[in-house]
Amino acid sequence: MKMNLLFVAIAISLASCSKNPVTGRSQLSLVPESQVQHMAVEQYQSFLSQNKVLNASIDKDAAMVRRVGQRIATAITNYAREKGLTKELEGYKWEYNLVESKEANAWCMPGGKIVVYTGLLPITQNEAALAVVVGHEVAHAIGKHGSERMSQGLIQQMGGVALSVAMSNKPAATQDLFMTAYGVGSNVGVMLPFSRSNESEADHWGLLFTAMAGYNPQEAIPLWERMAAASGGNRPPEFLSTHPAEQSRIENLKKWMPEALKYYKPVTK
């Protein structure tokens, strides 16, 4: 019986792979983007209503988060237009919020729904480093990594049923799957892990998005060094619980740096 289920899962996986137009990688896709964006709007508003959101009009850190988010969103929109990829941003209605929390974390839901936690700011320390983190998280969304993980969850937990069926038959379980796939709330410790290819793509494209937005991508190196040091040999920050900061990551960032610097044009104030 287990073997039969394994064959079914493999068959579903093979039949449901598609090529991501931005990254060029083939990935599992059981989850329509329009549906996860709809779920994102609901879950994003629910999350914000249950947490303290800092007002960007009066809080300088919240204003910085909004500024970073807007610049990266603009850079990605321009890049998509230049490359004929505007369809990949259909339904995107960008939002950027800073939430009061001791957790060192950030995430981006489908459709550009961004949250940064205040606990991350002592590690980022400056606006360019924050842009590296936001760029990284947005790259996960553009790369549809959360949808990929959610698709894996639908196969593992629900036998590969369509998202609409899962929502009808098991709405609570499907919402939990969405939250863990995108790392929202307090369940980061049980979050479905990003694959090595997901992390590599987010690092690479996040670095490029950072540079396109006019932030110095070289801030990525000391940022990830601080991220690694923040663990202090104990439990790592929530951001690192699913975003390993091993030396190979820094070496890859150095390898990609010349490419990123080609996009880097400092914004004059």
Number of C-alpha atoms within 10 A of each C-alpha: 6 7 8 9 13 14 12 15 18 13 12 18 18 13 12 16 15 14 12 16 14 15 15 10 14 12 20 22 24 25 22 13 18 14 12 19 20 13 16 21 17 11 18 18 11 11 16 14 10 9 12 12 18 17 14 17 8 9 11 12 16 23 18 19 23 20 16 24 26 16 18 25 22 16 19 23 16 15 15 16 13 10 9 11 15 14 10 16 17 12 14 15 13 16 17 23 21 24 21 15 15 13 17 21 23 23 21 28 31 30 23 24 23 23 26 26 21 20 19 21 19 11 19 22 12 13 17 22 24 26 31 30 26 27 30 27 25 28 27 27 22 25 24 23 26 27 25 21 27 26 27 22 20 21 21 13 13 16 16 21 16 15 21 14 13 18 14 10 11 13 14 12 14 22 15 12 20 24 24 23 26 25 25 21 12 12 15 20 13 12 19 20 18 19 14 11 11 20 20 17 19 25 25 23 23 27 31 27 31 33 28 26 26 20 27 23 27 20 19 25 18 13 21 24 15 16 23 18 13 17 14 10 8 7 10 18 21 21 22 18 17 19 16 17 17 12 12 10 17 18 12 13 21 15 12 17 19 13 14 23 18 11 19 19 13 12 9 5 3
